[in-house]
Amino acid sequence: MQKVAIHFGQATHWELNFDGHLQRWDQCHLSTPVDLAAQVGEALSKPLDFPSIEQAIVPGDRVAILVDPLLPQMADLVSACVRYLIEHGVAPEQLVVVLASHETEDAHLLGDALRGICEVEIQIELHDADDQNKVAYVAANEESNPIYMNRTIVDADVVIPITCARGHSALDYMGAYSVFPLLTDRYTRGEFYSLEKLEVADEHAKLTAWADQAAWWVGLLVVVQAVPADNLEVATVIAGTPSAIETAVQPLMESGWEVKASPSEIIIAMLAGGPSQQTWENFARVLHTARQLVTPGGAIVVCTELNKRPGRGLHKLQNVHSSTDTIAHKLAHDAADDALAAAVILEATKHCHVYLVSALKSEAVESLGMGAIQDAAQLEHLVNQHHSCTLLGAAQHRFVAT
């Protein structure tokens, strides 16, 4: 019998006894920088295949910093970038931070971090995909699909995206500019977050090309990317052109976050981080990765502190009068924020049992076709019904080798 430590959410720690074969993928083994602000400054002053950031900015330019909600140490990263730009001649009133998220908590954390940098309050905008006044038409892609982007981004003279690195085989990997679909309109978001398209290599490649074209039309030339480490910290920050970023970042992601485990009868996948990380989008990423590692008929337990009620997409799973194929077809064309999570649940439950640890009521979880786990004792009982188990820590960043 061995002790198994489970860490998820912001500060939840459970301990289980397990008498079986255990595979651990709950550490990433990437070290964190001694001085994150200094590393951000180094990245901005010496981007890969690009001159220093300040050389791309002239006095009077409106500068927009585009922020990925998956970022580890978001407030620290963005405030370090803002401080660097102000120290190198950008007027604070010419800066705007655009969050690709509608989570007000993220905005509050950023506001607190930015408040001490200068006397002028830095503008922070939450993108709203449902507000037509927040998006502007840019162009059409090669397949004549319209490209809409956040209006502030379109109107800015210089745009600096700060994104979290994603592995090349991650569910929603879209290249270095993967933040694009988060900053577009509701319809386009639906096109990008359709499981039907993401799981087909040719369709996924078309979406990636669409994201690249959108970035080109808006004039994005350089990206700042953070490679995550354990405890939702940053391992390294790299700035540069998209191709240079991909060359530098993907080996680090493979070293720290790629999973090469053999299939197990039960997967315990943990969603790490505070409220801003406890989303249905991250749940979808976690469950998709776990589904690739479980034996047919096995079990997946996703451990979260999720407390966001199911929305329109997830509610489709409650339609007991429709077949799974009918529901899947409807979800493929649903642009709701949680439609991708619903599609991943529907696909996973065809092949295995799915359980959720969350702050939601048991009946809400069970109505989605998943079992609800309330405490460590229940999880220990479930785990010991299986002979093999794989642990996935901070599983929103993990991806399976292809």
Secondary structure, DSSP 8 states (H G I E B T S, - for coil): -EEEEEEEBTTEEEEEEE-SEEEEE--------S-HHHHHHHHHHS-BTS--GGGG--TT--EEEEE-TT-TTHHHHHHHHHHHHHHTT--GGGEEEEESS--HHHHHHHHHHHTTT-SS--EEEE--TT-GGGEEEEEE-TTS-EEEEEHHHHH-SEEEEEEE---TTSTT--GGGTTGGGGS-HHHHHHHT-HHHHTSHHHHHHHHHHHHHHHHHHT---EEEEEE-GGG-EEEEEEE-HHHHHHHHHHHHHHHHEE----EEEEEEE-BSSTTT-SHHHHHHHHHHHHTTEEEEEEEEEE--------HHHHGGG-TTS-HHHHHHHHHT--STTHHHHHHHHHHTTTSEEEEESSS-HHHHHTTT-EEE-SHHHHHHHHTTSSEEEEETTTTS-EE--
